[in-house]
Amino acid sequence: MKNKRLDLSYSQMKWETIFRRILIFMSIVLVLIVIGILITLIMESMPSIKSLGIGYLWGKVWDPVSNIYGAYPFLIGTLLTSFIALIISIPFSYAVSIYLGEYNPKGWLSNLLKNTIELIAAVPSIIYGFWGLFVLVPIIRTFEAKIGVAPYGIGIFTSSLILAVMIIPYAASLGITLIRMVPSPLKEGAYALGATRFEVIRSVIMPFTRSGLFAGVLLSLGRALGETMAVTMLIGNTSTLAHTFKDLIFGPSNTMASVIANEFTEADHTVYLSALIELGLVLFFVTVVINLIGKRIITRFTNN
Amino acid sequence: MEHTVVSASKFNAWFGDNHVVKDVSIGIEKNQVIAVMGPSGCGKTTFLRCINRMHELIPGATAKGSLKLYDDEVYTMNPIYVRYKIGMVFQRPNPFPNLSIYDNVVAGYKLNGLKMAKADMDNIVEKSLTSAALWKEVKDSLHKKGTFLSGGQQQRLCIARAIAMEPEVILFDEPTSALDPISTSSVEQLFHELKEKYTLIIVTHNMQQAARVSDKTAFFYLGELVEFDDTKQMFTAPADVRTQNYITGRFS
């Protein structure tokens, strides 16, 4: 009897080739789309880059009526909301990582908590926007009245709070996985020397997972920088920078993403539209760089 | 006069409902090397881990009965204190990868936040590494990471780390099973020197090793301590038929 499996027919061989080519094609299409987006952003930004130059980045005034475009207030708005959100979220994501990674790594309660936290990332951002408007804004307004700033309710601080909740799962989910990966002989080595659980966390688990946890924070940051919907609903959409730090934090402002979302449909001439697209280009670069650094650290971490 | 360091009487341990150590009674004397052997799953490692209360770190693990360090009940002492007094060396060398050789040796002090003068610390490091027969090999690279050492050197570093705490007893959980034959013999050599100062309890799979290094041997089978006697006696004329079957290789 002849072995049929060894007798590859011409059509089988041909299918092998076609199948491989389909896979390659699909993968290349995705890369091309990203490159295409980048090219579009650059092309469409050209009128603005040409007429406004590099000064666009630190121009403090954004006044489409007088045709003056400065991205500085939005850069500040974006960076402030993201970093405040990051600072608020870090204690939560670290606490959750340590609790579900080390104290309670198994069982139904642990799984329920982990899934719930990951669900935070799955909630559509418009729902966070709504919830922020209806629940958070009145609370913040009362708080602002108490500390003696204008009680807008909306603004950088409110946006940061909502953003903080939204980005927790990115750092926490990675953190939980990494802390569960700490080899138990290492932890036992420390316990056997008389270390308490806190000392084991501080001296064994933290050094072992430090760079990975940091990468998780960077991923959260990348998410915070680009978040549009919830922030647009809560930031107040003012294109002028407040003069005092207190007014800046608690008053209305704008981020790069929220300006684009708000003004894109109103942009009625080339330079205005182009200036908005250039904002998108800047945002694209910032988030890509942050993500690349984060991914780099994760790769280095998991290879060790 | 010989002095009993560790003694157990009617000691039991469980993982959940699984009864892994059954009514073990034993008295271990000072400055001896005790080998604990038996087939896989016989409870020997669990018993070892009960002595310094590492057993209870595993969720669902429980223990009952009397286990004493000198005259104190281990299970009513503070577990942190128990682990100061009873050091442990594990199956696989586990130096802390983020610490230098120097810091690994004094890790016990650093972990617990105990402060001491630099000179005292230098002294402890040199003494511990010397006792672990590692000082000559690493004295010029004390500030390199401990993980750069070979497997055998890493295991001796872990022994130095245990010695640095000045324990009464050092527990070894199959300390050479991850090492090559040359590293194994250097660690075995060390046991003879260490028993001058410490009491060593060594869990081993390797009967030849038990015969080579120990003064007394305990044979565990299905959670019970079947026989505990002078090593020579046990390997030449075991009292229990199960011990004899094990030694002659009738089951493993």
Interface residues (C-beta under 8 A of the other chain):
Chain A: K106 P183 P185 L186 E188 G189 A190 Y191 A192 L193 G194 A195 T196 E199 V200 S203 V204 P207 F208
Chain B: N52 M54 L57 P59 I80 Y81 R83 Y84 G87 M88 F90 Q91 R92 N94 P95 F96 P97 N98 A107 G108 K110 L111 N112 G113 C158 R161 A162 M165
